[in-house]
Amino acid sequence: MPGLTTLLGQIEGWILEIAASVWIYPAMFASAFIDGFFPPVPSESVLVTLVISAQATGLPWLWLIIPIAGIGAWCGDNLAYVLGRRVGTDRIGMLRSRRGRKAVSWARRALARRGAVFIIAARYIPVGRVAVNMTAGAVGYPQRRFMIFSGIAAVLWSAYSTLIGVAAAGVLGHDPLLAMAVGVVGGGLLGLLVDRVVQLFTPRDEVLEEMREQAPLPQEVGVGADDSELA
């Protein structure tokens, strides 16, 4: 943990140095975008730190940095989805085994029944968001539905990170690590809340059937089992 704290401190110092520069806006977009498919890039701490800077100095402009962060996050999440769709599950050897096919089947059913909570809550977990977004693409989760949920996730993430930054400036003692921890917990709760609402309007069986049509389960050599055998 000391190593992570030191790294976050260095990142925070570097961000504060360029917060008044016009380059901070494309840097924020790049950070949020890359973080969608490459989790080591800490977009949460970048946004939280910029909000802290804005609270203290007035720069960068929050009305500009917040939508830029949200758009970057949405684009990055959807790139991860496309990468998952391109790679698929049939090109990954371990997913062609019986156990792998069961894992893919579980992921497909979980996304069909709890797509909103998985996609939205994962936005607050660096590694989790990449795994969920790529899996959604690989198992054929409807792209239009994914774009909507990932858009909701991006808006909630940027707004929530802004609130965390404001709280960190006045309550959490400018601690980006603590702010990120609060963000993860709150993000999961937001995902559950949105999922409850989505359940009222989501035809789960239709979603599951569409996923089966778009991305059939990889077939294990010598085994003709399909998804119904794994249910």
N, C-alpha and C positions, 0 to 999 in steps of 0.2 A: 504493500500500500504506500509506503514512503516514496517509492519510485514513481508511482502514478501521480501522487500529490506533487512531486517535483516537476514532472512533465506538464501537468495542468498549470502549475505556477508559471513555467516558462512560456507556455502557450498564451496564458492570460497577459503576461508582460508584453509579449510580441504584438498581440492584438491591440492592446491599449496604445502602443506606440504608433500604430498606423490608423487608429480609429478616426482621426480627422482627415485622412486621405480619401480621395475619390476612389482609390483602388480597393477600399474596404468593401464596396458593394459587389463588384465582380468576385472578390475573394469569398464573401459570404455565400454567393450563389454556388461557386465552385465547391466550397466546403460541404454545403447541404446536398449538392448533386452527387458528388463522389461518395459521400457517406451512405447513399442509398444502395451501393453495391460493393463498397470497400470500407468496412466498419472501423478500421484504425483511425480514420479521419474524424475528429471529435466535433461534429457540427453543433451539438448541444452546448458544449462549453464555449464555443465561438459565439453563438447567439446570446447566451446568458452573459458573457463578458461584455459584449457590445451593448446590451441593455444596461448593464451596470455603468458603462462608460457614458452612455447617453443620459442616464440619471444624474451623473456627476458633472458632466461638461456640456451636455447638449448635442454632442456628436458621438456617433453618426446619427442621422435622422431616422427616428424609429418608424415614421410613416412610410419610409422607403425600404429600410433594412428588413422589416418584418415580412412584407409580401415577397421580397426577393428570396428570403430564406424559405418561405413556404413553397414558392414555385420551384426552387432548386430541389427541395426535398421530394416534391411530387414527380419531377422529371427523373430523379435518381431512382425512386422506387419503381417507376414504370420501366426504366431500363433494366432493372433487376428482373422484373417480370418477363420482359422480352428475352433476356438471356436464358431464363429458366425454360421458356417456351421453345427456344432454339435448341437448347441442349436436350431437353426432355428427360424422361426416365429410362427410355430404352437404350440410351447410349452409355449409361452408367452400369458397369458390370454387376456391382453388388445389389442393385435394385432389380436385377433380372432373376435373382434367386427367389425361393418361396418366401423367405423372411423379408426380403426387399420388397416383393410384391405386396405383402401384408402391410408393410410400412407405408407404401404409396397409397394403398386402399384406405388405410386409416386417415392419412393426410387429406385425401379427396373427400371422405365423409365429414371430417372435422371442418374443412373449409366450407363445404356445402351447408353445414348446420350452424357453424359459428364463424362464418367468413368475416363479418364485420369486426368481431372482437379480436380475432387473430391479426387481421391486417392493421387495425387501428392501434391495438395495444403494442404490437411489435414495433411500431414507429418509435417507441420510447426505449427500445432495447437494441443497442448497436448491432450485435451479431444476430439477434432474433429477427430484426427487420429484413436482413438480407436472406436469411433462411426461409422465412415465410413468403416473401415476395417471389423468390426464385421457385419455391415449391408450388406456389399458386400458378405460375406460368407452366411449370412442368406437368402438373396434373390436369391442366385444361380449365382452370377456374375462369369463368367468363370475363373476357378482357374489359368489356364496358363496365361491368359491375366492379371489377378491380379498380378501374380508373376513378370511379365515383368514390369508393371507400378510401382509396389512397389519397384522393383529393380532400376528403373530410379529415383524414388523418393528418395531412400536411397543414391544413388550416388550424386544427386543434393543437398540433405540435408547436407551430410557430407562436400562436396566441398563448399557449400554456407556458412555453419557454420564456416568453416575454414577462409573464406574471412571476415566474420563478426568478428571473433576473431582477425585477423590481423588489421582490421579497429578499433576495440575496443582498441587494444594496442597502436595505434597511433593517432586515431581521436576521438573516443567516450569516452575517459577518463577512460578506464577500467570499464565501467559501464555495467555489464551483463544484467541488466533489460532492458536498452535501446537497447542493442545488440539483445536481444530476440524479442523486439517489431519490430525492423527493419527486423529481420528474418521472422516474420509472414507476414508482408506486401510483402516482396520480394518473399516469398514462394508462396503466392497467385498469383502473377504476373507470376512466373515461370510455375505454373500449367496451367494458361490460355494460355501461349505461347505453351506449349507442347500439350495442347488439340487442338489448331488450327492445328498443324501439324498432329496429330492423326486423325482428322476428314477427312483428305484426303484419309486415307487408312482403316478406320473402317466401316464395314458393320453393321450399327446400328440395322437394323431390324433382322439380323441374331443373333446378340448378345442378343437382347431382347427375341427372340424366344428360344434361348438356356437357358436363365435364367428361362423362364416359365417352360421349360421341367425339369430342375434340381430342382427347388423349386416352386411348384405350390402355389398359394395364399392360406392361411389358410381359411377354410370354416367356416362361421358363422353358428351357429346352426339354422336350419330352413330356411336358405337362400342359394340358389344355385347360386348366382351371381359369375361370374368369372371376370378375368382381363378386358375383353372387355367391361363390364358394367361400369368399373371405368375410362376407357380411356376418 
